[in-house]
Amino acid sequence: MELTTTDQSARIKRLVCDILELSEDEVTDTSRFAEDHGADSLRAIEILAALEKEFRIVIDQEEMANMVNLRGVEDVVVRALRT
């Protein structure tokens, strides 16, 4: 699987942490947004919308099921950038 660049990963993490109102050292690649950080579905929608704006991509709503942690979000962004 293709990985995002270091710059993209940093942008994604910064964006997610801003929306979840967490510091970057609180969020790991595998910490789960809902279970570990108390994020609700509205936060997930905010993350999706912010990613679309930041990277000028369109993310299928079905991809939200994969956006449970940073690694999942990065995978979704990579797929969207390829299309």
Backbone as CSV, one residue per row, in Angstrom:
resi,resn,N_x,N_y,N_z,CA_x,CA_y,CA_z,C_x,C_y,C_z
1,MET,0.836,-1.193,0.000,0.000,0.000,0.000,0.876,1.249,0.000
2,GLU,0.475,2.209,-0.794,1.193,3.465,-0.879,0.985,4.279,0.394
3,LEU,2.015,4.942,0.815,1.896,5.788,2.000,1.884,7.244,1.580
4,THR,1.340,8.076,2.427,1.374,9.507,2.170,2.788,10.007,2.397
5,THR,3.090,11.150,1.842,4.396,11.740,2.088,4.446,12.259,3.517
6,THR,5.640,12.530,3.984,5.804,13.060,5.340,5.022,14.358,5.504
7,ASP,5.080,15.212,4.483,4.357,16.482,4.535,2.851,16.255,4.615
8,GLN,2.339,15.342,3.798,0.908,15.053,3.827,0.506,14.486,5.181
9,SER,1.304,13.584,5.708,1.006,12.985,7.014,0.952,14.051,8.097
10,ALA,1.892,14.976,8.060,1.925,16.051,9.052,0.701,16.949,8.921
11,ARG,0.310,17.263,7.685,-0.873,18.099,7.457,-2.135,17.394,7.953
12,ILE,-2.228,16.085,7.668,-3.395,15.319,8.109,-3.468,15.296,9.636
13,LYS,-2.345,15.024,10.281,-2.337,14.943,11.745,-2.697,16.286,12.363
14,ARG,-2.143,17.358,11.829,-2.435,18.698,12.348,-3.928,19.005,12.204
15,LEU,-4.482,18.690,11.055,-5.894,18.946,10.785,-6.783,18.141,11.735
16,VAL,-6.497,16.847,11.876,-7.291,15.982,12.754,-7.198,16.463,14.198
17,CYS,-6.004,16.785,14.651,-5.824,17.235,16.036,-6.558,18.550,16.291
18,ASP,-6.542,19.454,15.309,-7.287,20.711,15.455,-8.777,20.439,15.633
19,ILE,-9.318,19.560,14.806,-10.748,19.268,14.871,-11.113,18.536,16.165
20,LEU,-10.261,17.603,16.578,-10.537,16.855,17.807,-10.131,17.620,19.065
21,GLU,-9.517,18.790,18.870,-9.056,19.633,19.967,-8.097,18.875,20.878
22,LEU,-7.118,18.223,20.248,-6.095,17.466,20.959,-4.722,17.937,20.525
23,SER,-3.726,17.733,21.392,-2.365,18.040,20.986,-1.861,16.890,20.115
24,GLU,-0.875,17.183,19.273,-0.385,16.181,18.334,0.239,14.979,19.030
25,ASP,0.768,15.166,20.242,1.359,14.008,20.922,0.307,13.120,21.598
26,GLU,-0.941,13.547,21.624,-2.011,12.716,22.176,-2.552,11.709,21.156
27,VAL,-2.317,11.971,19.873,-2.883,11.157,18.806,-1.770,10.356,18.131
28,THR,-1.938,9.032,18.109,-0.975,8.172,17.423,-1.593,7.684,16.112
29,ASP,-0.792,7.004,15.310,-1.299,6.473,14.039,-2.445,5.498,14.235
30,THR,-2.453,4.809,15.365,-3.455,3.761,15.572,-4.464,4.067,16.678
31,SER,-4.320,5.203,17.379,-5.331,5.525,18.390,-6.646,5.837,17.672
32,ARG,-7.720,5.291,18.197,-9.021,5.404,17.546,-9.733,6.682,17.996
33,PHE,-10.222,7.431,17.006,-10.826,8.731,17.283,-11.995,8.620,18.257
34,ALA,-12.917,7.714,18.020,-14.106,7.603,18.876,-13.777,6.966,20.218
35,GLU,-13.156,5.797,20.182,-12.922,5.037,21.404,-11.862,5.669,22.305
36,ASP,-10.770,6.136,21.723,-9.663,6.664,22.524,-9.754,8.165,22.783
37,HIS,-10.450,8.892,21.900,-10.456,10.355,22.021,-11.860,10.953,22.137
38,GLY,-12.881,10.115,22.180,-14.243,10.606,22.402,-14.857,11.371,21.248
39,ALA,-14.362,11.176,20.041,-14.909,11.892,18.881,-16.262,11.306,18.502
40,ASP,-17.188,12.182,18.108,-18.501,11.722,17.666,-18.587,11.787,16.140
41,SER,-19.731,11.408,15.600,-19.879,11.361,14.139,-19.781,12.752,13.510
42,LEU,-20.159,13.783,14.234,-20.031,15.139,13.702,-18.557,15.484,13.475
43,ARG,-17.701,15.073,14.400,-16.255,15.305,14.240,-15.729,14.575,13.005
44,ALA,-16.222,13.361,12.784,-15.796,12.596,11.609,-16.173,13.326,10.324
45,ILE,-17.355,13.899,10.293,-17.797,14.660,9.122,-16.937,15.911,8.956
46,GLU,-16.604,16.563,10.064,-15.729,17.737,10.002,-14.362,17.367,9.442
47,ILE,-13.837,16.223,9.881,-12.533,15.763,9.387,-12.610,15.516,7.888
48,LEU,-13.647,14.825,7.436,-13.817,14.540,6.017,-13.870,15.836,5.209
49,ALA,-14.682,16.779,5.648,-14.827,18.047,4.925,-13.512,18.823,4.895
50,ALA,-12.806,18.835,6.012,-11.536,19.557,6.083,-10.482,18.919,5.175
51,LEU,-10.468,17.592,5.117,-9.529,16.897,4.227,-9.824,17.223,2.770
52,GLU,-11.095,17.243,2.413,-11.472,17.566,1.033,-11.003,18.967,0.659
53,LYS,-11.163,19.897,1.582,-10.743,21.272,1.320,-9.219,21.386,1.279
54,GLU,-8.547,20.802,2.251,-7.087,20.894,2.365,-6.368,20.293,1.155
55,PHE,-6.849,19.122,0.711,-6.158,18.399,-0.364,-6.857,18.524,-1.715
56,ARG,-7.953,19.287,-1.756,-8.719,19.483,-2.993,-9.078,18.140,-3.625
57,ILE,-9.716,17.295,-2.807,-10.122,15.961,-3.232,-11.586,15.757,-2.892
58,VAL,-12.159,14.705,-3.423,-13.516,14.303,-3.056,-13.400,12.923,-2.416
59,ILE,-13.952,12.799,-1.225,-13.907,11.541,-0.485,-15.318,10.972,-0.430
60,ASP,-15.472,9.757,-0.881,-16.764,9.069,-0.844,-17.197,8.912,0.621
61,GLN,-18.467,9.191,0.881,-18.998,9.083,2.249,-18.765,7.695,2.844
62,GLU,-18.754,6.673,1.998,-18.539,5.307,2.477,-17.154,5.134,3.105
63,GLU,-16.215,5.996,2.734,-14.856,5.918,3.276,-14.803,6.291,4.760
64,MET,-15.844,6.928,5.259,-15.837,7.330,6.669,-15.659,6.136,7.595
65,ALA,-16.121,4.972,7.173,-15.968,3.758,7.978,-14.498,3.383,8.157
66,ASN,-13.648,3.827,7.233,-12.215,3.533,7.304,-11.435,4.606,8.061
67,MET,-12.086,5.722,8.347,-11.403,6.870,8.957,-11.519,6.832,10.475
68,VAL,-11.045,5.736,11.071,-11.174,5.570,12.519,-9.921,5.999,13.273
69,ASN,-8.804,6.134,12.544,-7.544,6.576,13.146,-6.700,7.248,12.065
70,LEU,-5.552,7.778,12.441,-4.720,8.496,11.468,-4.314,7.614,10.298
71,ARG,-3.947,6.376,10.573,-3.540,5.472,9.494,-4.673,5.295,8.491
72,GLY,-5.884,5.115,8.985,-7.045,4.970,8.108,-7.302,6.229,7.296
73,VAL,-7.172,7.383,7.931,-7.373,8.651,7.239,-6.327,8.816,6.131
74,GLU,-5.081,8.503,6.432,-4.036,8.605,5.414,-4.318,7.698,4.231
75,ASP,-4.770,6.480,4.495,-5.111,5.548,3.405,-6.229,6.116,2.534
76,VAL,-7.229,6.698,3.163,-8.357,7.292,2.425,-7.862,8.449,1.555
77,VAL,-7.011,9.296,2.102,-6.480,10.432,1.353,-5.666,9.939,0.145
78,VAL,-4.822,8.943,0.359,-4.023,8.394,-0.749,-4.932,7.887,-1.860
79,ARG,-5.974,7.141,-1.504,-6.905,6.627,-2.525,-7.583,7.772,-3.261
80,ALA,-7.993,8.802,-2.542,-8.684,9.929,-3.171,-7.741,10.720,-4.078
81,LEU,-6.482,10.829,-3.690,-5.521,11.557,-4.519,-5.226,10.820,-5.823
82,ARG,-5.388,9.511,-5.815,-5.134,8.716,-7.022,-6.227,8.859,-8.063
83,THR,-7.430,9.256,-7.645,-8.544,9.323,-8.592,-8.664,10.675,-9.240
